[in-house]
Amino acid sequence: MTENKTENNEKINTKNIGLRGIQVADTMISGVDGEKGKLEYRGYSIEDLADHSSFEETAYLLLYGDLPTHKQLNELKMELVKERNIPEQVVQILKSRASSALSMDVLQSAISLLADFDPDLLADDKDAHRRKGIRLISKVATVIAAWDRIRNGLEYIKPDKTLSHSANFLYMINGVKPKEEVARYIDTTFILHADHAFNASTFTARGVASTRAHMYAAVTAAVGTLSGVLHGGANTRVMKELLVLDEPSRVENWVKSKLNKGELIMGMGHAKYKTNDPRAIILKHIAEKLGRITNKSKWYEMTQLIEETTKKEFWNLKQRNIHPNVDLYSASVYYMMGIDVEIYTSLFAVQRMVGWVAHIIEEKFAEAQPKAVLYRPSSTYIGRNCGDESCEYQPIEKRK
């Protein structure tokens, strides 16, 4: 049984801990300080970016390493707009899918299909990788918006070239251009979800990229990883629970019952943050403001009650603190924007695409470490006990 040491020299067992505490690689893209509740993208705090930046500006920062000039930002905006349309073949494939198909499965197959149309697919220089990344960032948003319309029996709405990346997504979903304030809020959610260090899907994307597979293969693998219930989907479950509860008066007893049974409260607690998730704080403010704008404050009030009751009861039961994560308030934020619960996880993929792309580029071009290497972790083989020697092969007729 192997051991490793964390930075504070505490011995940890590397068996069955999901690589927690194991340093896999260096990165310059984003970092999480779970003890202090901090998240940074290339040195800039998430609070600063959420307050002052746009998704396009944040995307430039993640892809290129620095905040853009006016010229650089406008060029990126034009490139994203130019790449929004998806091939008609992809639209027809979406129309051929069963309306009950899982959105993440639809997205995964659509990305594989989009690879057929990328002229830079096998080009291996950094500029080509950025072009591929920009196509993915832009087209994946269109795919999910189109799929949401198609699966509900509605006509696919083509992109609006006058809108920002995030506002255009909301327009293609709802068929109505969002109000300026709502457009700003959806843009902030895109910034908050753009990257989050070496989470499971990002690690998967980098692992695939380390084999020198093309970008679409790495991103497809990341989407598959995000589809798992232990990674993406928590805010879907939060909203479904809110819809069942429906009334603030039912929240307290529901939380107490869940905790007394030893069950989890979705949206509370995080594997990295030991204090407040900074993204949750920002989303809480957005949820409160959206509640007033849309006259749907009930969803914010219920979410706040879940947070407060869980904190109180968790302390009574465990004698330790628990805090909301990014999924708790994003659930009602999206719902009040008119986004269907069933595409929450695929929206997460749309938002995280820029982070995956940035990490794939970093992995392929070794920006943060001296040499890019194939990921090849070790394992402890426990095998089958046949004594001191290897098991002896028995012909099938002699086996019992």
C-alpha positions as CSV (number, residue, x, y, z in Angstrom):
1,M,0.0,0.0,0.0
2,T,1.7,3.2,-1.2
3,E,1.8,6.5,0.7
4,N,2.4,10.0,-0.4
5,K,2.9,13.3,1.5
6,T,0.9,16.4,1.1
7,E,2.5,19.8,1.3
8,N,2.0,19.9,5.1
9,N,3.7,16.5,5.4
10,E,0.6,14.6,6.4
11,K,0.8,11.0,5.2
12,I,-2.1,10.0,2.9
13,N,-3.0,6.7,1.5
14,T,-3.1,6.9,-2.2
15,K,-5.5,4.0,-2.5
16,N,-9.2,4.8,-3.1
17,I,-8.9,8.6,-2.6
18,G,-9.6,9.7,-6.2
19,L,-6.1,11.2,-6.5
20,R,-6.9,13.8,-3.8
21,G,-3.8,15.5,-2.6
22,I,-1.7,14.0,-5.4
23,Q,0.1,16.6,-7.6
24,V,-0.4,15.6,-11.2
25,A,1.0,18.6,-13.1
26,D,1.6,22.3,-13.0
27,T,-0.8,24.8,-14.5
28,M,-0.9,28.5,-15.2
29,I,-4.6,28.6,-16.0
30,S,-6.5,28.6,-12.7
31,G,-6.0,27.8,-9.1
32,V,-8.2,27.1,-6.1
33,D,-7.3,27.9,-2.5
34,G,-9.9,25.8,-0.7
35,E,-8.8,27.0,2.8
36,K,-9.2,30.6,2.0
37,G,-12.1,30.3,-0.5
38,K,-10.3,31.8,-3.4
39,L,-10.4,31.1,-7.1
40,E,-8.1,32.7,-9.7
41,Y,-7.9,32.7,-13.4
42,R,-4.3,33.4,-14.5
43,G,-3.7,35.5,-11.3
44,Y,-7.0,37.4,-11.4
45,S,-9.6,36.8,-8.7
46,I,-12.9,35.5,-9.8
47,E,-14.6,38.3,-7.9
48,D,-12.7,40.9,-10.0
49,L,-13.5,39.2,-13.2
50,A,-17.2,38.7,-12.3
51,D,-17.4,42.4,-11.5
52,H,-15.5,44.0,-14.3
53,S,-14.9,41.5,-17.1
54,S,-17.1,39.9,-19.9
55,F,-17.1,36.2,-20.9
56,E,-15.2,37.0,-24.1
57,E,-12.5,38.9,-22.2
58,T,-12.2,36.1,-19.7
59,A,-12.0,33.6,-22.5
60,Y,-9.2,35.6,-24.1
61,L,-7.4,35.6,-20.7
62,L,-7.7,31.8,-20.4
63,L,-6.7,31.1,-24.0
64,Y,-3.9,33.5,-24.4
65,G,-2.6,34.2,-20.9
66,D,-3.2,38.0,-20.6
67,L,-6.2,40.3,-20.7
68,P,-6.7,41.6,-24.2
69,T,-6.4,45.0,-25.7
70,H,-9.5,46.5,-27.4
71,K,-8.2,45.2,-30.8
72,Q,-7.5,41.7,-29.5
73,L,-10.9,41.5,-27.8
74,N,-12.8,42.7,-30.8
75,E,-11.0,40.1,-33.0
76,L,-11.9,37.3,-30.6
77,K,-15.5,38.5,-30.5
78,M,-15.6,38.5,-34.3
79,E,-14.1,35.0,-34.5
80,L,-16.7,33.6,-32.0
81,V,-19.5,35.2,-33.9
82,K,-18.2,33.9,-37.3
83,E,-18.1,30.3,-35.9
84,R,-21.6,30.2,-34.3
85,N,-23.4,28.4,-37.2
86,I,-23.3,24.7,-37.2
87,P,-23.4,22.5,-40.3
88,E,-26.8,21.5,-41.6
89,Q,-25.8,17.8,-41.2
90,V,-25.4,18.4,-37.5
91,V,-28.8,20.0,-37.3
92,Q,-30.4,17.1,-39.1
93,I,-28.7,14.6,-36.8
94,L,-30.1,16.5,-33.8
95,K,-33.5,16.3,-35.4
96,S,-33.1,12.5,-35.8
97,R,-32.4,11.9,-32.1
98,A,-35.2,10.7,-29.8
99,S,-36.6,13.6,-27.7
100,S,-35.8,11.5,-24.6
101,A,-32.1,11.3,-25.4
102,L,-29.9,12.6,-22.7
103,S,-28.5,16.0,-23.5
104,M,-25.0,15.1,-22.6
105,D,-25.1,12.1,-24.9
106,V,-26.4,14.3,-27.7
107,L,-23.6,16.8,-27.0
108,Q,-20.9,14.2,-26.9
109,S,-21.9,12.7,-30.3
110,A,-22.4,16.2,-31.8
111,I,-18.8,17.2,-30.9
112,S,-17.5,14.0,-32.6
113,L,-19.5,15.0,-35.7
114,L,-18.2,18.6,-35.6
115,A,-14.7,17.2,-35.9
116,D,-15.5,16.2,-39.5
117,F,-15.9,19.8,-40.5
118,D,-12.9,21.4,-38.9
119,P,-10.2,22.2,-41.5
120,D,-7.6,22.3,-38.7
121,L,-8.5,19.0,-37.1
122,L,-5.0,17.4,-37.4
123,A,-3.0,20.7,-37.5
124,D,-0.6,20.6,-34.6
125,D,0.6,24.2,-34.1
126,K,-0.7,26.4,-31.2
127,D,-2.5,28.9,-33.5
128,A,-4.4,26.0,-35.1
129,H,-5.3,24.7,-31.6
130,R,-6.7,28.1,-30.7
131,R,-8.8,28.2,-33.9
132,K,-10.1,24.7,-33.1
133,G,-10.9,25.9,-29.5
134,I,-12.7,29.0,-30.6
135,R,-14.9,26.9,-33.0
136,L,-15.7,24.5,-30.2
137,I,-16.5,27.3,-27.7
138,S,-18.9,28.9,-30.2
139,K,-20.5,25.9,-31.9
140,V,-21.1,23.8,-28.8
141,A,-23.3,26.7,-27.4
142,T,-25.3,26.5,-30.7
143,V,-25.6,22.8,-30.5
144,I,-27.1,22.8,-27.0
145,A,-29.4,25.7,-27.8
146,A,-30.6,24.0,-31.0
147,W,-31.1,20.6,-29.2
148,D,-33.1,22.2,-26.5
149,R,-35.5,23.7,-29.1
150,I,-35.6,20.5,-31.2
151,R,-36.3,18.1,-28.3
152,N,-39.2,20.3,-27.3
153,G,-40.7,20.3,-30.8
154,L,-39.7,23.9,-31.6
155,E,-37.8,25.4,-34.5
156,Y,-34.1,25.8,-34.2
157,I,-33.3,29.5,-33.8
158,K,-30.2,30.6,-35.7
159,P,-27.6,32.7,-33.8
160,D,-27.9,36.5,-33.6
161,K,-24.6,38.1,-34.6
162,T,-25.4,41.3,-32.6
163,L,-25.4,39.5,-29.3
164,S,-22.6,38.5,-27.0
165,H,-21.7,34.8,-26.7
166,S,-23.8,34.2,-23.5
167,A,-26.7,36.5,-24.4
168,N,-26.9,34.8,-27.8
169,F,-27.2,31.4,-26.1
170,L,-30.1,32.6,-24.0
171,Y,-31.7,34.1,-27.1
172,M,-31.5,30.8,-29.0
173,I,-33.0,29.0,-26.0
174,N,-35.9,31.4,-25.3
175,G,-36.5,33.0,-28.7
176,V,-36.4,36.5,-27.1
177,K,-33.4,38.7,-26.7
178,P,-32.6,39.0,-23.0
179,K,-32.9,42.3,-21.2
180,E,-29.6,44.1,-20.6
181,E,-29.5,43.2,-16.9
182,V,-30.3,39.6,-17.4
183,A,-27.7,39.4,-20.2
184,R,-25.1,40.6,-17.8
185,Y,-26.1,38.0,-15.2
186,I,-26.0,35.1,-17.7
187,D,-22.6,36.4,-18.8
188,T,-21.4,36.3,-15.2
189,T,-22.4,32.7,-14.9
190,F,-20.3,31.9,-17.9
191,I,-17.3,33.6,-16.3
192,L,-17.8,31.7,-13.0
193,H,-18.0,28.3,-14.7
194,A,-15.2,28.9,-17.2
195,D,-12.6,26.9,-15.3
196,H,-11.9,25.3,-12.0
197,A,-8.4,23.9,-11.8
198,F,-7.9,20.1,-12.2
199,N,-11.5,18.9,-11.7
200,A,-12.4,15.5,-13.0
201,S,-13.4,16.5,-16.5
202,T,-10.4,18.8,-17.0
203,F,-8.1,16.1,-15.8
204,T,-9.7,13.7,-18.3
205,A,-9.3,16.2,-21.1
206,R,-5.6,16.7,-20.2
207,G,-5.1,13.0,-20.0
208,V,-6.5,12.4,-23.4
209,A,-4.5,15.4,-24.8
210,S,-1.3,13.9,-23.3
211,T,-1.6,11.0,-25.8
212,R,-1.5,13.6,-28.6
213,A,-5.1,12.8,-29.6
214,H,-6.8,15.7,-31.3
215,M,-8.8,18.4,-29.4
216,Y,-12.2,17.0,-30.3
217,A,-11.3,13.6,-28.8
218,A,-10.1,15.3,-25.6
219,V,-13.2,17.4,-25.3
220,T,-15.6,14.5,-26.0
221,A,-14.0,12.6,-23.2
222,A,-14.4,15.6,-20.9
223,V,-18.1,15.8,-21.7
224,G,-18.5,12.1,-20.9
225,T,-16.8,12.7,-17.5
226,L,-19.0,15.7,-16.7
227,S,-22.1,13.6,-17.4
228,G,-21.4,11.5,-14.3
229,V,-23.6,12.3,-11.3
230,L,-20.6,12.8,-9.0
231,H,-19.3,15.6,-11.2
232,G,-22.0,17.6,-13.2
233,G,-25.7,17.7,-12.5
234,A,-25.9,18.8,-8.9
235,N,-27.8,22.0,-9.8
236,T,-30.3,19.9,-11.8
237,R,-31.0,18.0,-8.6
238,V,-31.2,21.2,-6.6
239,M,-33.9,22.6,-8.9
240,K,-35.9,19.4,-9.1
241,E,-36.0,19.3,-5.3
242,L,-37.1,23.0,-5.2
243,L,-39.9,22.3,-7.7
244,V,-41.1,19.4,-5.6
245,L,-41.0,21.4,-2.4
246,D,-42.6,24.4,-4.1
247,E,-43.2,26.3,-0.9
248,P,-40.7,27.9,1.6
249,S,-42.7,26.6,4.5
250,R,-41.7,23.0,3.6
251,V,-37.9,23.6,3.4
252,E,-36.9,23.3,7.1
253,N,-38.5,20.0,7.8
254,W,-37.3,18.6,4.5
255,V,-33.7,19.5,5.3
256,K,-33.9,18.1,8.8
257,S,-35.3,14.8,7.5
258,K,-32.6,14.5,4.9
259,L,-29.8,15.1,7.3
260,N,-31.2,12.9,10.0
261,K,-31.2,10.1,7.5
262,G,-27.6,10.8,6.6
263,E,-28.5,12.0,3.1
264,L,-26.7,14.8,1.2
265,I,-28.2,18.2,0.6
266,M,-27.3,18.9,-3.0
267,G,-25.5,22.2,-3.5
268,M,-24.0,22.2,0.0
269,G,-20.4,21.3,0.6
270,H,-17.4,21.0,-1.8
271,A,-14.5,18.7,-2.2
272,K,-12.0,21.6,-2.4
273,Y,-13.5,24.5,-0.5
274,K,-13.3,24.3,3.3
275,T,-15.0,27.7,3.6
276,N,-17.2,29.7,1.2
277,D,-17.1,28.9,-2.5
278,P,-16.6,32.4,-3.9
279,R,-18.7,31.6,-7.0
280,A,-21.7,30.7,-4.7
281,I,-21.5,34.1,-3.0
282,I,-21.7,35.9,-6.4
283,L,-24.5,33.6,-7.6
284,K,-26.5,34.3,-4.4
285,H,-26.6,38.0,-5.2
286,I,-27.6,37.3,-8.8
287,A,-30.4,35.0,-7.6
288,E,-31.8,37.6,-5.3
289,K,-31.7,40.3,-8.0
290,L,-33.2,38.0,-10.6
291,G,-36.0,37.1,-8.2
292,R,-37.0,40.7,-8.1
293,I,-36.7,41.3,-11.8
294,T,-38.8,38.2,-12.7
295,N,-41.2,38.3,-9.8
296,K,-40.0,34.7,-8.9
297,S,-38.3,35.5,-5.6
298,K,-39.8,32.3,-4.1
299,W,-37.0,30.3,-5.7
300,Y,-34.3,32.5,-4.2
301,E,-36.1,32.5,-0.8
302,M,-36.3,28.7,-0.7
303,T,-32.7,28.3,-1.7
304,Q,-31.6,30.7,1.0
305,L,-33.7,28.7,3.5
306,I,-31.9,25.5,2.4
307,E,-28.6,27.1,3.0
308,E,-29.4,28.5,6.4
309,T,-31.2,25.4,7.7
310,T,-28.5,23.1,6.4
311,K,-25.7,25.1,8.1
312,K,-27.6,25.1,11.4
313,E,-28.6,21.5,11.4
314,F,-25.2,20.3,10.1
315,W,-23.5,22.0,12.9
316,N,-25.9,20.4,15.4
317,L,-25.2,17.0,14.0
318,K,-21.5,17.1,13.0
319,Q,-20.2,20.0,15.0
320,R,-18.6,21.5,11.9
321,N,-19.4,24.0,9.2
322,I,-20.8,23.4,5.7
323,H,-21.1,26.0,3.0
324,P,-23.0,26.3,-0.3
325,N,-21.2,25.5,-3.5
326,V,-21.6,26.9,-7.1
327,D,-24.6,24.6,-7.8
328,L,-26.9,25.7,-5.0
329,Y,-27.8,29.1,-6.3
330,S,-27.1,28.5,-10.0
331,A,-30.1,26.2,-10.1
332,S,-32.7,29.0,-9.4
333,V,-30.6,31.5,-11.4
334,Y,-31.0,29.4,-14.6
335,Y,-34.6,28.6,-13.9
336,M,-35.5,32.2,-13.5
337,M,-33.8,32.9,-16.9
338,G,-36.1,30.3,-18.5
339,I,-33.5,27.6,-19.0
340,D,-34.9,24.1,-18.8
341,V,-33.6,21.9,-15.9
342,E,-32.8,19.1,-18.3
343,I,-30.0,21.0,-20.0
344,Y,-28.3,22.4,-16.9
345,T,-25.4,19.9,-17.1
346,S,-24.9,20.5,-20.8
347,L,-25.0,24.3,-20.1
348,F,-22.1,23.6,-17.7
349,A,-20.2,22.0,-20.6
350,V,-20.9,25.0,-22.8
351,Q,-19.5,27.3,-20.1
352,R,-16.5,25.0,-19.2
353,M,-15.5,24.5,-22.9
354,V,-13.1,27.5,-22.8
355,G,-11.4,26.0,-19.7
356,W,-11.1,22.6,-21.3
357,V,-9.6,24.1,-24.4
358,A,-7.1,26.2,-22.5
359,H,-6.0,23.1,-20.5
360,I,-5.7,21.0,-23.7
361,I,-3.5,23.7,-25.3
362,E,-1.4,23.9,-22.1
363,E,-1.0,20.2,-21.9
364,K,0.0,19.9,-25.6
365,F,2.5,22.8,-25.6
366,A,3.9,22.4,-22.0
367,E,3.4,26.0,-21.1
368,A,3.6,25.3,-17.3
369,Q,6.2,22.5,-17.2
370,P,9.5,21.7,-18.9
371,K,8.2,18.8,-20.9
372,A,4.8,17.5,-21.9
373,V,4.5,13.8,-21.0
374,L,2.0,11.0,-21.4
375,Y,-0.2,10.5,-18.3
376,R,0.6,7.1,-17.0
377,P,-0.3,6.7,-13.3
378,S,0.6,3.6,-11.3
379,S,-1.7,1.2,-9.5
380,T,-1.3,-1.4,-6.8
381,Y,-2.0,-4.9,-8.3
382,I,-3.8,-7.0,-5.8
383,G,-4.4,-9.8,-8.3
384,R,-5.5,-13.3,-7.2
385,N,-3.9,-15.3,-4.5
386,C,-2.4,-18.5,-5.8
387,G,0.3,-18.8,-3.2
388,D,3.9,-17.8,-3.9
389,E,3.7,-18.6,-7.6
390,S,1.5,-17.4,-10.4
391,C,-1.8,-19.2,-10.9
392,E,-1.4,-22.4,-13.0
393,Y,-3.5,-22.6,-16.2
394,Q,-5.9,-25.5,-16.1
395,P,-7.4,-26.9,-19.4
396,I,-11.1,-26.2,-19.5
397,E,-12.1,-29.9,-19.2
398,K,-10.4,-30.1,-15.8
399,R,-12.0,-27.0,-14.3
400,K,-14.8,-27.4,-11.8
